[in-house]
Amino acid sequence: MSFFDWLPFGKKKKESIDPELARQMLTDRYNSFRLLIQANTRMHEYVAELEEALRGFTPYGMHYVRAQCTRISVSTYQMIKYLNELKPDGYTRLYDRFNEIQERIAEQIDPVQLSGEGELVLNLKDVRREQIDLCGPKMALLGEAGAKLDLNIPPGFVVSTAAFNLFMEAGGLQKEIDCRIQSTDLNDRNEIFQLSSAVMGLILESKLPEELSEAILEAYDNLCVDLGRDVNLAVRSSALGEDLEGAAFAGQYRSILNVGRESLTDAVKEVMASKYSMQAMAYRNNRGLRDEDMAMSVGCIEMIHASSSGVAYSRSPVNVRDRNINIYSVWGLPKAVVDGSAETDEFIVSRGNPAQVLRAEIAEKNSRFVCDTAEGVCATVQLGEEALKPSLSEEQAILVAETVTHLEDFFGIPQDIEWAFTADGTFILLQCRPLLLVENETEEHALGDPDLPAPLLSGGKTASPGVGIGPVFPVRKSADKLSFPDGGVMLLKQALPNRAALLDRCSAVITEQGGLAGHLANVAREFGVPALFGVKDALEKLEAGQIVTVDADGHTVYSGSMDSLVTEKPRKRLMMGSPVQASLRRAARYIVRLNLTDSDSPDFRPSKCRTYHDIMRFCHEMAVREMFGFGISDEHIAAASRQLICNVPRQFWILDLGNGVSEESEINPKCVFMEHVRSIPMRALWAGMQAVAWDGPPAIHGKGLMSVMFEATMNPNLNVASRSSYTQKNYFMISENYCCLQSRFGFHFCSVESLVGERTLENYASFQFKGGAANPERRILRARFIGEILEELDFRVRIREDNLNARLEGLTRQDMEYHLKVLGYLITHTRQLDMIMTSPNQVETYRQRFFNDFKKFEVKDDVPETSPN
């Protein structure tokens, strides 16, 4: 105090402060702080979800990535906004850092702009695998095989991805679709169904750009001239990402067979629209493929009038160790093989030189698909001896086997091919793609195993290995898909490709018809879902809702849960290495990483924030400082506060920020009784402070007493006449769910801040403790002593010298109340313990006493209204 302060004219007259206005000012500040904490809690939750997504166990698409990044971005912005309300315009530089980080994230997740560059239509004979980006893998690999291996492939042309991009950009079609996808919950089957129907309808109703229609029809006319006849075409998908290793998209897009000139442009649109079929969207989402990476090209190839046709694998699709060639064939077109609608002949051919047919299983083929006389295909009844006759001769089976092994050697990986023989015996390659191999380590269980009950069903073939347990759910029509339960066993008549949309929810699949070469079997193997196909009378013998165990390897279905058959397998990281996960990982570099770890460092400032996590850390730290420091004058605090009437030798003052005390307390505007306090965290804290009477200071030996006397003369903060932070009043700043205590107990200063309610994720308590009457060594030892106790109670603790900070969060209301009682107890009972901290025996005695007293808080008790002292 200066000399002039003693003079009458040296003192300034203090302005009178309206208590109501002061209280409103504090309430406004608290509301900003509360909203900042809520935004911080939400952001913690969103970041935790993002980190879980990065692990890759559950499927998600780019809509999730963008939505999650947007949610985190909004929460970060809100924290900056509320911090600047706590200290008006005090942290505006954070907005600049936020905008820079947001731009970096947007670069990783914004949709790719369609360029529309490249030829609209290409002749298939000129297409090579270098043109995958323009023609899609299906047509590019077929063109490559025909040109480089001199294999017969159908003549035709490709409507390129450039043509698709041109169509989708016309009239803002792609933007409209993107908006609809963004606003849809792709985990809700009803919403996906509605989205799929709406988007496909939108595409089909849109008109192809005139230049594209002309290019398609011109390519068709040129093809007819080259062949010297009018032709019908197979119009097939060849999307980017389709038919690649590990992502075959088998049967997920549309193929339209035997199409003439009149229907050609509509058929092309229909194939393009199938990009948004329900099953294709589910497949992309489950495989982590980005919608914008899946531009659709369309192959238009001559329709082959097949005598017999089918699918061949250069290895066994269900046993990676089996190197024999597997061939599946039928009479007529291969449609019956790939859509699982009929029984197929199966040929196992050795890889030796010469190759040999090791086994042939001939099915009863009661129908065949043939080209209609006009457009489309039809199934014809097949009667007589031909139904049981092999659809391939031994020579033809060996030719197919030699072709698929030749393709494997050429492309360097096992192959899955589709082929046909014409009436004159000419072999035509219709498709080639990488074959997904399944590592099957499951031990087969022989029928009649004495350790197992008699099976409900037996037989069939392993379409995808493994064991699955769940309730039976028959799917007879498309509408049944909407009510399919998670973990259900899908029961089907036919192994239809569009049922693949449910595989992410299945524990297993059982079908009455279908083979290993069908599209559904392919996708089941990709997803690792056990599948048993060709089980006779399954729909009749299994009841809906019945719990069954499907042992696909043992070809059996058991009633109930046969846990002994299930071997624990490591969870499959479905998203690992996918384009969607790659985008999320790049974006996460600007979200999750934390660089601002030390709040006392000179680098702890806005300009050093390089991620959203940095901004979140900075905002929270500064908000606590602003709130604890109040940021307004002591006079405003005094004007807004009311004294707590209690039987303790210390004065406490309450700042009600809203609903912290009951209306009954308004009878006396200058004081509050404990019975009127409604604040949940304050009542818990006060209960701990008053639960056990303080025994007074511990017995001090000579050195301890001399330490206190020396410190009292040297530390100005211990002089009660000085205006230090230790001499301020003891304040409770409260609302119904919030409490902030700033208090001096003895020679130490402490503060507690807590939010407690029914929303567990928002609950937290922070505790700060510093100071003391003894020398620095003893004060530091006491801080460590308290820290060790709190760490045993799951607090996160940080200690610097004699300054302790501890935090706990995310517990239920009851658990938070328990921990607040512990904090209240420690505030009361650690007074003057710094003086005995160099005596290990005394320290251990107090530690044991504290933990014994904590047991009293484990049973919820009423808050005492007065001190037991």
Secondary structure, DSSP 8 states (H G I E B T S, - for coil): --GGGGSGGGS-------HHHHHHHHHHHHHHHHHHHHHHHHHHHHHHHHHHHHHT-S---HHHHHHHHHHHHHHHHHHHHHHHHHTTTSSTHHHHHHHHHHHHHHHHHS-------S-SEEEGGG--GGGHHHHHHHHHHHHHHHHHH------EEEE-HHHHHHHHHGGGHHHHHHHHHHTS-TT-HHHHHHHHHHHHHHHHHS---HHHHHHHHHHHHHHHHHHTS---EEEEE--TTTTBTTB--TTTS-EEEEE-GGGHHHHHHHHHHGGGSHHHHHHHHHHT--GGG----EEEEE---EEEEEEEESS-TT-TT--SEEEEEEEB-THHHHTT-S--EEEEE--SSS--EEEEE-----EEEEE-SSSSEEEEE--GGGGGS-SS-HHHHHHHHHHHHHHHHHHSS-EEEEEEEETT--EEEEEEEE------------TT-TTS---SEE--EEEE-SEEEEEEEE--SGGGGGG--TTEEEEESS--GGGGGGGGGEEEEEESS--TTSHHHHHHHHHT--EEE--TTHHHHS-TT-EEEEETTTTEEEES--GGG--------TTTT-HHHHHHHHHHTTTT------TTSTT-SGGG--SHHHHHHHHHHHHHHHHHT-SS-HHHHHHH-EEEE-SSSS-EEEEE-SSSB-GGGGGSTTEEEGGGB--HHHHHHHHHHHSS----S----HHHHHHHHHHHHH-GGG-TTS--GGGS-EEEEE-SSEEEEEEEETTEEEEEEEE-SS-GGG-EEEEEEEE-SS-HHHHHHHHHHHHHHHHHTT-EEEEETTEEEEEEES--HHHHHHHHHHHHHHHHHTTTGGGGTT-HHHHHHHHHHHHHHHGGGSS-----SS---
